[in-house]
């Protein structure tokens, strides 16, 4: 059996394959290549009106790559709403190593001095592969997603892979596309140059995209 390493994971992502465990207590990791594939088109990203209002209030502090271990730990936790997760101990170890290599990134959402939500994923070329998100307060993971999309658009990313779609992601514009179509988009994206940011994005990229285009054209 081939040992899974960070380098093997990167090569898997490049051909559209990603790892999951069946549960956080299952030591085995399997690779998936779903058809159809879930993506969130950056050009048609939608923010619900109530979330726009919440973001403008600025009640959360947002940081990038500041507390990756906390985020992946939060994503691996079970709760009443999420009775199981697919993030086992080996996955946590592998993605810590990807983080150290600069491929994995996190966005943290804070209330005062406490992390109350966030997300993490993998960046290769101009493609970002969303892995997981969590919330300890209502809407915290949604705020992280809005910041992620604004950052990706600002830095020239062209593909946001959500792997699958669900009710939570569909409200933001997530869609399913055929695997063959996804592979074409993936091949294009990973051969472009883009850098995941360390800085706070201009949220007009997603909050007021028409205004932003007018101001910068």
C-alpha positions as CSV (number, residue, x, y, z in Angstrom):
1,X,0.0,0.0,0.0
2,X,1.4,3.4,-1.0
3,X,2.1,5.7,1.9
4,X,0.2,9.0,1.7
5,X,2.6,11.9,1.8
6,X,2.1,15.7,1.4
7,X,3.7,15.5,-2.1
8,X,1.3,12.6,-3.1
9,X,-1.6,14.8,-1.9
10,X,-0.5,17.7,-4.1
11,X,-0.3,15.4,-7.2
12,X,-3.7,14.0,-6.4
13,X,-5.2,17.5,-6.3
14,X,-3.7,18.3,-9.6
15,X,-5.7,15.5,-11.3
16,X,-8.9,16.2,-9.4
17,X,-8.7,13.6,-6.6
18,X,-9.0,14.4,-2.9
19,X,-8.8,12.3,0.4
20,X,-11.4,11.6,3.0
21,X,-11.9,9.2,5.9
22,X,-15.3,7.7,6.4
23,X,-15.3,9.1,9.9
24,X,-13.0,10.8,12.4
25,X,-12.5,7.5,14.2
26,X,-11.7,5.5,11.0
27,X,-7.9,5.3,10.5
28,X,-8.3,4.6,6.7
29,X,-8.1,7.3,4.1
30,X,-9.7,6.9,0.7
31,X,-9.4,9.1,-2.4
32,X,-12.5,10.5,-4.2
33,X,-13.1,11.7,-7.8
34,X,-16.9,12.5,-7.8
35,X,-19.0,13.0,-10.9
36,X,-20.6,15.5,-10.9
37,X,-18.2,17.8,-9.1
38,X,-19.2,20.8,-6.9
39,X,-17.7,24.2,-7.5
40,X,-18.5,27.8,-6.4
41,X,-18.2,30.0,-9.5
42,X,-16.3,33.1,-8.4
43,X,-18.0,35.3,-11.0
44,X,-21.5,34.5,-9.8
45,X,-20.9,34.2,-6.0
46,X,-24.0,35.3,-4.2
47,X,-24.2,36.7,-0.7
48,X,-27.6,36.6,1.1
49,X,-28.8,40.1,2.1
50,X,-28.8,39.3,5.9
51,X,-25.2,38.2,5.7
52,X,-24.2,41.4,3.9
53,X,-25.7,43.4,6.8
54,X,-23.9,41.3,9.3
55,X,-20.5,41.7,7.6
56,X,-20.9,45.4,7.4
57,X,-21.4,45.6,11.2
58,X,-17.9,44.2,11.6
59,X,-18.6,42.2,14.7
60,X,-16.0,39.6,13.9
61,X,-12.3,39.9,13.5
62,X,-10.8,38.0,10.6
63,X,-7.3,36.7,10.2
64,X,-5.4,34.5,7.7
65,X,-3.1,31.6,8.5
66,X,-2.8,32.7,12.1
67,X,-4.3,29.7,13.8
68,X,-4.4,26.8,11.4
69,X,-4.2,24.1,14.1
70,X,-7.2,25.5,15.8
71,X,-9.2,25.7,12.5
72,X,-8.6,22.1,11.5
73,X,-9.3,20.9,15.0
74,X,-12.6,22.9,15.0
75,X,-13.5,21.3,11.6
76,X,-12.9,17.8,13.0
77,X,-15.1,18.2,16.0
78,X,-18.6,16.6,16.2
79,X,-21.6,18.3,17.5
80,X,-25.4,18.0,17.7
81,X,-25.7,19.6,14.2
82,X,-22.7,17.6,12.8
83,X,-22.7,14.2,14.4
84,X,-19.6,13.0,12.4
85,X,-16.8,14.3,10.3
86,X,-14.4,12.9,7.8
87,X,-11.2,14.4,9.3
88,X,-9.2,11.7,11.2
89,X,-5.9,12.1,12.9
90,X,-3.8,11.2,9.8
91,X,-5.6,13.8,7.8
92,X,-4.9,16.4,10.4
93,X,-1.2,15.5,10.4
94,X,-1.0,15.5,6.6
95,X,-2.6,18.9,6.3
96,X,-0.5,20.4,9.0
97,X,2.5,19.4,6.8
98,X,0.9,20.9,3.8
99,X,0.4,24.1,5.8
100,X,4.1,24.1,6.7
101,X,4.9,23.7,3.0
102,X,2.7,26.7,2.0
103,X,0.0,24.8,0.2
104,X,-2.7,24.7,2.9
105,X,-4.3,27.9,4.3
106,X,-6.8,28.9,6.9
107,X,-9.1,31.8,7.6
108,X,-10.0,32.4,11.2
109,X,-13.1,34.2,12.6
110,X,-12.7,35.7,16.1
111,X,-15.1,37.1,18.6
112,X,-12.9,38.9,21.2
113,X,-10.0,36.5,21.9
114,X,-11.8,33.3,20.9
115,X,-12.0,31.6,17.5
116,X,-15.6,31.1,16.7
117,X,-15.3,29.8,13.2
118,X,-13.2,29.4,10.1
119,X,-12.3,27.3,7.1
120,X,-9.2,25.7,5.5
121,X,-8.2,24.5,2.0
122,X,-5.4,23.9,-0.4
123,X,-4.0,26.3,-3.0
124,X,-2.3,25.2,-6.2
125,X,-1.8,27.7,-9.0
126,X,-5.0,29.7,-9.4
127,X,-7.2,26.9,-7.9
128,X,-8.4,26.8,-4.4
129,X,-9.7,23.5,-3.0
130,X,-12.0,24.1,-0.1
131,X,-11.8,21.4,2.5
132,X,-13.9,22.1,5.5
133,X,-15.4,24.9,7.7
134,X,-16.9,25.2,11.1
135,X,-18.9,27.6,13.2
136,X,-19.3,28.0,17.0
137,X,-21.4,31.1,16.5
138,X,-24.1,31.6,13.9
139,X,-22.8,32.7,10.5
140,X,-19.1,32.6,11.4
141,X,-18.2,30.1,8.7
142,X,-20.2,32.1,6.2
143,X,-18.2,35.2,7.0
144,X,-15.0,33.2,6.4
145,X,-16.4,32.0,3.0
146,X,-17.1,35.6,2.0
147,X,-13.6,36.7,2.9
148,X,-12.2,33.7,1.0
149,X,-14.0,34.5,-2.2
150,X,-13.1,38.2,-2.0
151,X,-9.4,37.2,-1.5
152,X,-9.5,34.7,-4.4
153,X,-11.0,37.2,-6.8
154,X,-8.6,39.9,-5.7
155,X,-5.6,37.7,-6.3
156,X,-6.6,36.3,-9.7
157,X,-7.8,32.8,-8.7
158,X,-10.2,31.2,-11.3
159,X,-11.4,28.0,-9.6
160,X,-13.0,27.4,-6.2
161,X,-13.6,23.7,-5.8
162,X,-16.2,22.7,-3.1
163,X,-15.9,19.0,-4.0
164,X,-19.6,18.5,-3.3
165,X,-22.7,20.8,-3.1
166,X,-25.1,21.1,-0.2
167,X,-27.9,23.4,0.9
168,X,-25.5,25.6,2.8
169,X,-23.3,26.2,-0.3
170,X,-26.1,26.4,-2.9
171,X,-27.2,29.7,-1.3
172,X,-23.9,31.1,-2.3
173,X,-24.2,29.9,-5.9
174,X,-22.5,26.5,-5.7
175,X,-23.3,24.2,-8.6
176,X,-22.5,20.7,-9.9
177,X,-20.7,20.3,-13.2
178,X,-19.6,17.2,-15.1
179,X,-16.3,15.7,-14.0
180,X,-14.9,16.1,-17.5
181,X,-15.7,19.8,-17.4
182,X,-14.2,20.2,-14.0
183,X,-10.9,18.5,-15.1
184,X,-10.6,21.0,-18.0
185,X,-11.1,23.9,-15.6
186,X,-8.7,22.4,-13.2
187,X,-6.0,21.9,-15.8
188,X,-6.3,25.5,-16.8
189,X,-6.3,26.9,-13.2
190,X,-3.3,25.0,-11.8
191,X,-1.1,26.3,-14.7
192,X,-1.8,29.9,-13.8
193,X,0.1,31.9,-11.2
194,X,-1.7,33.2,-8.1
195,X,-0.8,33.6,-4.5
196,X,-3.0,33.0,-1.5
197,X,-3.0,36.4,0.4
198,X,-1.9,37.2,3.8
199,X,-3.8,40.5,3.8
200,X,-7.4,41.5,4.3
201,X,-9.2,41.7,1.0
202,X,-11.3,44.5,-0.4
203,X,-14.7,43.1,0.3
204,X,-16.2,45.2,-2.5
205,X,-15.1,42.4,-4.7
206,X,-18.1,40.5,-3.4
207,X,-20.2,43.0,-1.5
208,X,-20.4,45.6,-4.2
209,X,-18.8,44.0,-7.3
210,X,-20.5,46.4,-9.8
211,X,-19.4,49.5,-7.8
212,X,-15.9,48.0,-7.5
213,X,-15.5,47.4,-11.2
214,X,-16.7,51.0,-11.9
215,X,-14.2,52.4,-9.5
216,X,-11.3,50.5,-10.9
217,X,-12.0,50.5,-14.6
